[in-house]
Amino acid sequence: MTKATKAEMKFNQGVPRVAKSQRNHLALIIKKARSTMRKDKGLNGDLDRLPLLTWLMFLKFLDDLEIQRETEAQMANVKFKPLIVQPYRWRDWAKELNPTGEELLDFINKDEVTNPFSNNKTDKIAGLFYYLRNIANDTDASDLSSRKLVIATVFKGVDNRMKSGFLLRDVIDQINKIHFDSSEELHTLGMLYEGMLRDMRDAAGDSGEFYTPRPLVKTLVEILNPQLGEIVEDPASGTGGFLVEAFKHLADQVDTVEKREVLQKHSVKGCEPKSLPFLLCQMNLVLHGMDSPLIDSGNSLRFKLNEIGEKERVDVILTNPPFGGEEEKGIQGNFPENLRTSETALLFLQLIMRKLRRGSTVANLPARAAVVIPNGTLSGSGVAEQIRTMLLKDFRLTTVLRLPAGVFAPYTPIPSNVLFFERGLPDDEVWFYEIHPPIGKKNFTKTNPLSAEHMEEFKQWWGNRKKTASAWSIPTEELLKNHSKLDYKHPENSLDVDEMTFEELTKSVYDFNQSIELITPQIKLADQSLAKLWPKSKIGSFITPIDRSETVQLDKEYKLLGVRLDFRGAFLREVVTGSTSSATKLNQVKAGDFIYSRLFAWRGSFGIIPPELDGCYVSNEFPLWEIDESKVKKDFLLEWLRLPTTLAEVERCCTGSTPQSRNRFKEEFFLGLEMPLPEDISIQDDLIRELNLFKEVRKSALGILDGYHRIGNIVRSSWFGSDPMTSFNEESDSESQSEQ
C-alpha cells in the first residue's frame, strides 16, 4: 500500500492515530490542572472544577482557531474580521499580559477594570466576563453573529469560582501547553474530556442529568446508522453524548473537502436550555472536531407543535429526554389540547414524532428515531396511551428495547427502554428485546455498569431478527386492542398469571415442585462437598498458550474478536484494515481455543471459540490457550471459573490501588490458579450433565418464580374458603396501583 493510499484511508476514518506518549502528555496536563484546582477553597468537587476547566479550554480553543483563520485570510488576501477583540483574546490576557493574583481575578470577574494595555490608569474597559456576556450586542459582522451568540450564551451561565488568582494562574499556564490547532491533540483531548464528564456524573450523584452510558449511545448510533448529508438532532442534548457519537460516525464517511464541509455545517444539531450542560456540550463537540457546534440554547418544547413544518424536520433523532420532569402551563399550551400533559418525556415524544422528515432522506432512507423513555410511558393511560396509539398506527414502530434497572445508576433507579421507530406504514408485528443484567445480579450498578459486551448480542440480532431467549414479537393489532400497551416481558421467562385459570396456576406450582424433586438428590450430593476429596491441580499443568501471531499487513482485512462478560463467550467486535489497526501484531484464533480478556477476566470474560469465528483475530489483550482434554473438559473448566470464589480470586489478582487502576489478569496469574480435579475424567462429564439439568429446571422455573408469591396467596385463599381468583385480582390491582 502506498503512503498516499494509507493517508487517504486515515482521512476516511476521520480519527487520527494518537501516539501513547502524546496521550500521556495531555493526560498529565489535565491532571496537574485538576490537582491545582483542588487546592482552591472556592471549588467544591468536580461539579465546580470541570466547568471552570471547560470555559478556560473553550477560550483557548477559540483563540487557536482565530489565529488559524487569520492566517488563512492573509494567504487569501482577504480582510480578517476577529470574533474577539484585544485585550480579550486568550493570547492577550492569558499569555502576553500574564496577570496573576488579584489583578487576574479582577480582570475576569469585574464589570469594569483598568485597561491593561494602557499606561493611563484612568482608562477603563469592560472586564472579561462582562465583555463576553455582551459580545452578541456587537453584530456589525453578520457572519460572526451566530458564533458571538454562542459565546454570549455560554458565559451568561458561567462564573469564576476560584478564590486564588495565583492558583488560577497556574491552571492557565497548564492550559497554555495544549495546542487546539493540532488534530491529534484535539482527538486525544476529546477522549480525555469524556472521562471527565463521567467523573462529573459520579460527583453529581442523584442530581446528575449529564450522562447516558456510552455503550448505549454508541449502539443506538450504530443501529440508526446516519449517513453523511442527513441531519441528526438531539432535542435534549445534555452534554452532547449522542451528537458526539453521531459526528464521529459521520466523520468516518468523509473523504473529500466537499464532504467535510457537509460534515461541519449540515450534519448534527441539538438543543440544551441549561447553561452548564450547554457549555459542556459545546466543548464536547469542539474537542471531537466540530468547528462551530449548532446547539440551540432554548427549550425544544417552546414552539407550537402544529407550526413545525418541513423546514424544521430532520432525518435522524437520537435522544434521552429528561425523566420525570414537569413542564409549565405555557409549554403545555404548545401541544394539542387532548395531548397536553406536564410529563416532559411525553411532550418530547410528540415533538420527535412531529420533527421526523416525511418521505425519504437524501440517503434514500426513512427518517428514524431512537428515544430512551421510562417504563411508565409504555403502560400509562390517558395521554400516554393516545401517543402510543399514534406511534403504532402512524409510524413504523420496529423495536422496543427493554433495559434492566440500574443502567442509569447512580442517579436514577427507574428502569428504562428505547423505542426505535421511523416514518412509514406500520409492520404487522413489533419486536421486543430484553437486555439481561449480569449473571447472578438483578440490575446494573455504578460499580458493575452496562458495557459494550452487554449490547453486542442485540446489535448482532438487529440485522438477523428471530425469536430467542431475549427477543420476541407481538402482532401490532394485538397491541392496539390492549390499550396500545408496550410493557411486556418475554413470554418464556414470565408467568402470564392474568391469562391462567386457578387450576392452571396450581398445576404450575405442582410442576415446579416436581422439578425441584428431580434435582434434590443432586443438591444433597453437592452438599457433601465432593470437590474436597479431589486433588488440586494448577491450571498450567493442563493448559498451554497458543501463539499464531502474525505481523499486521496494511492492506489486509482483519475480523477482530472480543469476549463478552458473564461467560457469554467470544463475539465478532469489528472488521478493520491493517492501516487502521493500532496493533502491530495480531493472533489468529481457531475453533475450540480457550480465550479470556486480560482486562475483564474479573467480570467473567472467558469463553471457547465457536466454529463460526474460526480464522478471526485477537490482540494480545486476549490470550489463547489449548486445553489437554484428557485431564479436564473445557465446559468443566468454565463452570469452575464461574464459581464466586474463583472469580473473587481472579479479581484479587487484578486489583490495583483503586477500581480505576485495576490491573490486567496476567497469564502467569491464570496459570497459577489451582482447581480441584477428579482423576476419573468421566466424573466431569457426569457433573456437566447434572449442571445442564439444573439450567433446564431454572429456565422452566423462572416464569413460575416471577408470579410465585401471587400464586401462594391464591392457594392460601382456597384453604380458608374465599374466592381464589377474587383474591388474586384484588392483589393484582393493589400491585398495579403501587407501581403507578
ZAMARGU-4260 file (C-alpha; in steps of 0.2 Angstrom, whole numbers, plus 5000, padded with zeros to 4 digits):
<rodrens>
0) 5000/5000/5000 | 5007/5017/4995 | 5009/5031/5008 | 4995/5041/4999 | 4983/5027/5000
5) 4986/5025/5018 | 4984/5043/5022 | 4968/5043/5012 | 4961/5029/5022 | 4966/5038/5038
10) 4956/5053/5032 | 4941/5042/5028 | 4942/5035/5045 | 4941/5053/5052 | 4950/5048/5068
15) 4969/5051/5068 | 4980/5038/5077 | 4987/5045/5093 | 5004/5041/5100 | 5003/5034/5118
20) 5016/5047/5123 | 5006/5061/5117 | 4990/5055/5126 | 5001/5053/5142 | 5007/5071/5140
25) 4990/5078/5138 | 4983/5067/5152 | 4997/5074/5163 | 4992/5092/5159 | 4974/5089/5163
30) 4979/5080/5179 | 4990/5094/5185 | 4977/5107/5181 | 4964/5097/5191 | 4976/5095/5205
35) 4979/5113/5206 | 4961/5117/5207 | 4958/5105/5221 | 4969/5117/5232 | 4957/5132/5229
40) 4944/5135/5243 | 4931/5141/5231 | 4929/5125/5221 | 4919/5111/5229 | 4922/5094/5219
45) 4921/5090/5201 | 4904/5099/5199 | 4914/5115/5201 | 4931/5110/5193 | 4926/5103/5177
50) 4915/5119/5171 | 4930/5130/5176 | 4942/5120/5166 | 4930/5119/5152 | 4927/5138/5149
55) 4946/5140/5150 | 4949/5127/5137 | 4935/5135/5127 | 4943/5152/5126 | 4960/5144/5122
60) 4952/5134/5108 | 4943/5149/5101 | 4959/5159/5100 | 4969/5145/5092 | 4955/5144/5079
65) 4955/5163/5076 | 4974/5163/5073 | 4972/5149/5061 | 4958/5158/5052 | 4968/5174/5052
70) 4982/5166/5044 | 4971/5158/5030 | 4963/5176/5027 | 4981/5183/5025 | 4985/5170/5012
75) 4969/5173/5003 | 4972/5192/5004 | 4955/5194/5012 | 4951/5206/5026 | 4950/5196/5043
80) 4936/5200/5055 | 4940/5194/5073 | 4927/5186/5083 | 4935/5193/5100 | 4945/5209/5100
85) 4960/5214/5110 | 4963/5213/5125 | 4950/5199/5127 | 4959/5186/5116 | 4967/5172/5125
90) 4984/5177/5118 | 4982/5194/5126 | 4977/5192/5144 | 4982/5173/5147 | 4999/5174/5138
95) 5006/5191/5134 | 5000/5201/5149 | 5002/5186/5161 | 4992/5194/5176 | 4991/5184/5192
100) 4983/5186/5209 | 4970/5199/5212 | 4974/5208/5196 | 4969/5192/5186 | 4953/5189/5197
105) 4948/5207/5194 | 4951/5206/5175 | 4940/5191/5174 | 4926/5194/5187 | 4923/5213/5187
110) 4912/5223/5176 | 4924/5237/5174 | 4943/5236/5175 | 4958/5247/5171 | 4964/5244/5153
115) 4980/5233/5155 | 4986/5239/5138 | 4986/5257/5143 | 4998/5267/5153 | 4983/5278/5158
120) 4977/5271/5175 | 4960/5280/5172 | 4957/5271/5156 | 4943/5259/5160 | 4937/5245/5150
125) 4924/5230/5152 | 4930/5215/5162 | 4932/5199/5153 | 4916/5190/5158 | 4906/5206/5156
130) 4913/5208/5138 | 4910/5190/5133 | 4892/5190/5140 | 4888/5205/5130 | 4898/5201/5114
135) 4882/5197/5104 | 4876/5215/5106 | 4890/5219/5093 | 4883/5212/5077 | 4892/5223/5065
140) 4898/5207/5055 | 4883/5196/5051 | 4894/5181/5048 | 4900/5182/5065 | 4884/5185/5074
145) 4879/5166/5077 | 4896/5162/5084 | 4895/5178/5095 | 4878/5172/5101 | 4885/5155/5106
150) 4899/5164/5116 | 4887/5176/5125 | 4875/5161/5129 | 4890/5151/5136 | 4896/5165/5148
155) 4880/5171/5154 | 4879/5154/5163 | 4897/5154/5169 | 4905/5160/5184 | 4923/5160/5190
160) 4923/5152/5207 | 4941/5151/5211 | 4946/5162/5225 | 4965/5162/5222 | 4972/5171/5207
165) 4988/5163/5209 | 4981/5145/5208 | 4971/5151/5193 | 4987/5157/5185 | 4994/5140/5187
170) 4979/5132/5179 | 4980/5144/5164 | 4999/5140/5162 | 4994/5122/5161 | 4981/5126/5148
175) 4994/5136/5138 | 5003/5119/5134 | 4988/5112/5124 | 4988/5115/5106 | 4970/5115/5099
180) 4976/5118/5081 | 4983/5100/5081 | 4970/5087/5076 | 4979/5074/5085 | 4979/5083/5102
185) 4961/5088/5099 | 4956/5070/5096 | 4966/5065/5112 | 4958/5079/5122 | 4941/5073/5116
190) 4944/5056/5124 | 4950/5063/5140 | 4936/5075/5141 | 4923/5060/5140 | 4932/5053/5155
195) 4930/5070/5164 | 4911/5070/5160 | 4910/5053/5168 | 4919/5060/5184 | 4907/5074/5184
200) 4892/5062/5183 | 4899/5052/5198 | 4901/5068/5208 | 4883/5073/5203 | 4875/5058/5212
205) 4856/5059/5212 | 4856/5077/5204 | 4866/5070/5189 | 4857/5073/5172 | 4873/5074/5161
210) 4877/5056/5156 | 4869/5042/5145 | 4880/5027/5146 | 4892/5027/5132 | 4889/5009/5126
215) 4871/5013/5125 | 4874/5029/5115 | 4886/5020/5103 | 4874/5006/5100 | 4859/5017/5096
220) 4870/5027/5084 | 4877/5011/5075 | 4859/5004/5074 | 4851/5020/5066 | 4867/5022/5055
225) 4866/5040/5050 | 4873/5044/5033 | 4883/5060/5028 | 4870/5073/5021 | 4857/5068/5034
230) 4853/5079/5048 | 4855/5072/5065 | 4846/5080/5080 | 4846/5078/5099 | 4832/5090/5106
235) 4838/5086/5124 | 4857/5087/5121 | 4864/5087/5138 | 4882/5086/5137 | 4881/5080/5119
240) 4885/5062/5120 | 4873/5057/5106 | 4879/5071/5095 | 4897/5067/5098 | 4895/5049/5093
245) 4884/5054/5078 | 4898/5066/5072 | 4911/5053/5074 | 4901/5041/5064 | 4898/5053/5050
250) 4916/5058/5050 | 4921/5041/5045 | 4912/5044/5029 | 4922/5059/5024 | 4935/5058/5010
255) 4934/5074/5001 | 4934/5093/5006 | 4916/5095/5000 | 4911/5081/5011 | 4920/5089/5026
260) 4910/5105/5023 | 4894/5095/5024 | 4900/5087/5040 | 4904/5103/5048 | 4889/5113/5043
265) 4875/5101/5039 | 4876/5086/5050 | 4872/5087/5069 | 4862/5099/5079 | 4855/5100/5096
270) 4846/5109/5110 | 4850/5112/5128 | 4842/5126/5138 | 4853/5124/5154 | 4869/5134/5154
275) 4881/5121/5162 | 4876/5107/5150 | 4876/5119/5136 | 4894/5124/5139 | 4899/5106/5141
280) 4890/5101/5125 | 4899/5115/5115 | 4916/5110/5122 | 4912/5091/5119 | 4909/5094/5101
285) 4923/5106/5098 | 4935/5093/5106 | 4929/5080/5094 | 4932/5091/5079 | 4917/5101/5076
290) 4922/5119/5072 | 4905/5128/5076 | 4893/5117/5085 | 4874/5121/5081 | 4867/5120/5098
295) 4851/5130/5102 | 4851/5137/5120 | 4832/5137/5121 | 4819/5124/5126 | 4815/5112/5112
300) 4797/5112/5118 | 4794/5131/5116 | 4787/5130/5098 | 4769/5126/5094 | 4769/5108/5088
305) 4757/5111/5073 | 4768/5125/5067 | 4783/5114/5065 | 4785/5112/5046 | 4796/5103/5034
310) 4810/5116/5036 | 4812/5111/5054 | 4811/5092/5051 | 4826/5081/5052 | 4832/5064/5046
315) 4838/5056/5062 | 4834/5059/5080 | 4844/5051/5095 | 4839/5057/5112 | 4837/5053/5130
320) 4824/5066/5136 | 4823/5071/5155 | 4814/5058/5166 | 4800/5063/5177 | 4801/5082/5173
325) 4786/5093/5173 | 4783/5107/5161 | 4775/5124/5164 | 4757/5128/5158 | 4765/5139/5144
330) 4775/5125/5137 | 4760/5113/5138 | 4750/5126/5128 | 4760/5122/5113 | 4753/5105/5111
335) 4735/5099/5105 | 4723/5101/5119 | 4719/5082/5120 | 4738/5078/5121 | 4743/5091/5134
340) 4752/5084/5150 | 4765/5090/5162 | 4776/5075/5159 | 4791/5080/5150 | 4795/5063/5142
345) 4778/5063/5134 | 4779/5080/5127 | 4796/5076/5119 | 4789/5060/5111 | 4776/5071/5102
350) 4789/5083/5097 | 4800/5069/5090 | 4786/5061/5080 | 4782/5078/5073 | 4800/5083/5068
355) 4804/5067/5058 | 4805/5071/5040 | 4791/5065/5028 | 4797/5054/5013 | 4814/5048/5011
360) 4830/5056/5017 | 4845/5061/5005 | 4852/5044/5008 | 4835/5036/5002 | 4831/5030/5019
365) 4816/5033/5030 | 4818/5047/5044 | 4820/5037/5060 | 4822/5039/5079 | 4829/5030/5094
370) 4822/5038/5110 | 4825/5032/5128 | 4810/5033/5139 | 4805/5027/5157 | 4794/5012/5160
375) 4778/5022/5164 | 4777/5028/5146 | 4775/5010/5140 | 4759/5007/5150 | 4752/5023/5156
380) 4734/5028/5152 | 4727/5044/5145 | 4739/5055/5135 | 4752/5041/5136 | 4740/5029/5128
385) 4735/5041/5114 | 4753/5044/5110 | 4757/5025/5109 | 4742/5023/5098 | 4748/5036/5086
390) 4765/5028/5086 | 4758/5011/5082 | 4746/5017/5068 | 4755/5032/5060 | 4773/5026/5061
395) 4783/5010/5059 | 4787/5005/5077 | 4801/4992/5074 | 4808/4988/5091 | 4806/4991/5110
400) 4822/4988/5119 | 4819/4984/5137 | 4834/4989/5148 | 4836/4982/5166 | 4836/4993/5181
405) 4852/5002/5185 | 4858/5006/5168 | 4857/5025/5173 | 4864/5022/5190 | 4868/5030/5202
410) 4856/5045/5198 | 4840/5036/5194 | 4834/5018/5198 | 4820/5019/5186 | 4820/5005/5173
415) 4821/5012/5155 | 4818/5007/5137 | 4822/5013/5120 | 4809/5015/5106 | 4815/5013/5088
420) 4803/5020/5075 | 4803/5028/5058 | 4791/5036/5046 | 4781/5024/5036 | 4767/5011/5036
425) 4767/5000/5052 | 4773/4982/5052 | 4761/4968/5056 | 4772/4965/5072 | 4783/4974/5084
430) 4798/4966/5091 | 4804/4967/5109 | 4821/4963/5115 | 4827/4962/5133 | 4845/4966/5139
435) 4849/4955/5154 | 4859/4961/5169 | 4875/4951/5173 | 4873/4933/5179 | 4868/4932/5197
440) 4863/4951/5198 | 4846/4959/5197 | 4852/4975/5189 | 4867/4985/5184 | 4876/4997/5196
445) 4888/5011/5196 | 4902/4998/5200 | 4895/4985/5188 | 4889/4996/5174 | 4882/4992/5157
450) 4896/4988/5145 | 4899/4986/5126 | 4898/4967/5128 | 4881/4968/5135 | 4875/4977/5119
455) 4884/4966/5107 | 4871/4952/5105 | 4857/4965/5102 | 4867/4973/5088 | 4870/4956/5080
460) 4852/4951/5082 | 4846/4968/5074 | 4851/4963/5057 | 4845/4945/5058 | 4829/4945/5068
465) 4822/4929/5075 | 4814/4923/5092 | 4827/4920/5105 | 4828/4919/5124 | 4830/4938/5123
470) 4819/4943/5108 | 4800/4940/5104 | 4787/4949/5094 | 4769/4954/5096 | 4756/4957/5082
475) 4753/4976/5080 | 4734/4973/5080 | 4735/4964/5097 | 4745/4978/5104 | 4731/4991/5098
480) 4717/4980/5106 | 4726/4980/5123 | 4726/4999/5125 | 4742/5000/5115 | 4752/4994/5130
485) 4770/4991/5126 | 4776/4985/5144 | 4778/4966/5141 | 4791/4953/5147 | 4797/4939/5137
490) 4783/4926/5137 | 4795/4911/5140 | 4803/4920/5155 | 4787/4925/5164 | 4771/4918/5170
495) 4756/4926/5162 | 4745/4924/5178 | 4732/4936/5171 | 4728/4923/5157 | 4728/4907/5168
500) 4714/4899/5177 | 4716/4894/5196 | 4718/4876/5191 | 4732/4880/5179 | 4741/4891/5192
505) 4740/4877/5205 | 4747/4864/5191 | 4761/4876/5188 | 4766/4875/5207 | 4764/4856/5206
510) 4776/4856/5191 | 4788/4867/5199 | 4789/4856/5214 | 4791/4841/5203 | 4806/4850/5195
515) 4813/4853/5212 | 4812/4834/5217 | 4822/4830/5201 | 4837/4840/5207 | 4835/4837/5226
520) 4847/4822/5225 | 4860/4832/5216 | 4858/4846/5228 | 4862/4834/5243 | 4876/4827/5233
525) 4884/4844/5231 | 4881/4847/5249 | 4894/4833/5253 | 4907/4844/5245 | 4915/4830/5235
530) 4927/4843/5227 | 4936/4842/5244 | 4941/4824/5240 | 4948/4828/5223 | 4967/4833/5222
535) 4971/4851/5216 | 4980/4854/5200 | 4987/4871/5194 | 4979/4876/5178 | 4997/4877/5170
540) 4998/4858/5171 | 4984/4855/5158 | 4983/4871/5148 | 4996/4879/5136 | 4997/4896/5127
545) 4994/4897/5108 | 5004/4909/5098 | 4998/4911/5080 | 5003/4929/5079 | 5007/4937/5063
550) 5013/4955/5058 | 4999/4966/5053 | 4998/4970/5034 | 4992/4987/5030 | 4981/4981/5015
555) 4973/4966/5024 | 4956/4965/5032 | 4955/4958/5049 | 4940/4952/5059 | 4943/4956/5077
560) 4935/4947/5092 | 4931/4952/5109 | 4925/4942/5124 | 4908/4946/5132 | 4906/4947/5151
565) 4897/4934/5162 | 4904/4919/5152 | 4894/4923/5137 | 4909/4919/5125 | 4918/4927/5111
570) 4910/4938/5098 | 4914/4947/5082 | 4918/4965/5088 | 4923/4974/5072 | 4932/4972/5055
575) 4947/4983/5051 | 4961/4985/5039 | 4979/4984/5044 | 4981/5003/5041 | 4968/5007/5054
580) 4973/4995/5067 | 4983/5001/5082 | 4991/4984/5084 | 5007/4979/5075 | 5004/4960/5078
585) 4988/4950/5079 | 4985/4932/5085 | 4973/4921/5074 | 4960/4910/5083 | 4954/4893/5079
590) 4938/4884/5084 | 4940/4876/5101 | 4953/4888/5108 | 4951/4894/5125 | 4951/4913/5127
595) 4949/4926/5140 | 4951/4945/5141 | 4965/4951/5152 | 4956/4967/5156 | 4939/4960/5160
600) 4943/4942/5167 | 4937/4948/5184 | 4920/4950/5177 | 4918/4933/5169 | 4926/4937/5152
605) 4930/4919/5147 | 4925/4908/5133 | 4928/4895/5119 | 4930/4900/5101 | 4914/4893/5092
610) 4916/4886/5074 | 4909/4902/5066 | 4923/4913/5072 | 4937/4901/5066 | 4951/4911/5057
615) 4947/4928/5066 | 4960/4938/5075 | 4963/4945/5093 | 4975/4957/5100 | 4987/4952/5114
620) 4974/4958/5127 | 4965/4941/5123 | 4977/4926/5127 | 4973/4910/5118 | 4975/4893/5126
625) 4975/4874/5121 | 4967/4863/5134 | 4973/4845/5137 | 4955/4837/5137 | 4962/4821/5143
630) 4964/4830/5160 | 4950/4842/5160 | 4934/4846/5150 | 4933/4864/5143 | 4915/4865/5150
635) 4921/4859/5167 | 4934/4872/5167 | 4922/4886/5163 | 4910/4880/5176 | 4924/4881/5189
640) 4928/4898/5184 | 4910/4903/5186 | 4911/4900/5205 | 4910/4916/5215 | 4926/4910/5225
645) 4936/4908/5209 | 4930/4925/5202 | 4935/4933/5218 | 4952/4926/5217 | 4953/4932/5199
650) 4948/4949/5205 | 4961/4949/5219 | 4974/4946/5206 | 4968/4961/5196 | 4965/4974/5209
655) 4975/4990/5209 | 4976/5004/5222 | 4959/5010/5216 | 4945/5002/5204 | 4951/5014/5191
660) 4968/5007/5191 | 4963/4989/5190 | 4977/4978/5183 | 4975/4966/5169 | 4974/4947/5173
665) 4991/4942/5168 | 4995/4925/5160 | 5005/4920/5175 | 4991/4923/5187 | 4980/4912/5176
670) 4992/4898/5175 | 4995/4898/5194 | 4977/4896/5199 | 4973/4879/5207 | 4957/4869/5204
675) 4950/4853/5211 | 4950/4839/5198 | 4943/4822/5199 | 4955/4809/5192 | 4942/4800/5183
680) 4938/4811/5168 | 4920/4803/5166 | 4915/4811/5183 | 4917/4828/5174 | 4905/4823/5160
685) 4893/4817/5173 | 4894/4833/5183 | 4892/4844/5167 | 4876/4834/5163 | 4869/4837/5180
690) 4873/4856/5179 | 4864/4856/5162 | 4849/4848/5171 | 4850/4862/5184 | 4850/4875/5170
695) 4834/4867/5162 | 4825/4867/5178 | 4830/4885/5182 | 4824/4890/5164 | 4807/4882/5167
700) 4805/4889/5184 | 4809/4907/5180 | 4791/4911/5175 | 4784/4902/5190 | 4795/4911/5202
705) 4790/4928/5194 | 4772/4926/5200 | 4775/4913/5214 | 4770/4925/5228 | 4754/4929/5220
710) 4750/4910/5217 | 4754/4907/5235 | 4740/4920/5240 | 4728/4911/5229 | 4732/4894/5237
715) 4730/4902/5255 | 4713/4909/5250 | 4707/4892/5244 | 4712/4885/5261 | 4701/4897/5270
720) 4686/4896/5258 | 4687/4913/5249 | 4686/4915/5231 | 4704/4912/5225 | 4703/4922/5209
725) 4695/4937/5218 | 4709/4937/5230 | 4721/4936/5215 | 4713/4950/5206 | 4712/4962/5221
730) 4731/4959/5224 | 4734/4962/5205 | 4725/4979/5206 | 4734/4983/5223 | 4751/4980/5215
735) 4746/4990/5199 | 4742/5005/5210 | 4758/5003/5220 | 4768/5003/5204 | 4759/5018/5197
</rodrens>
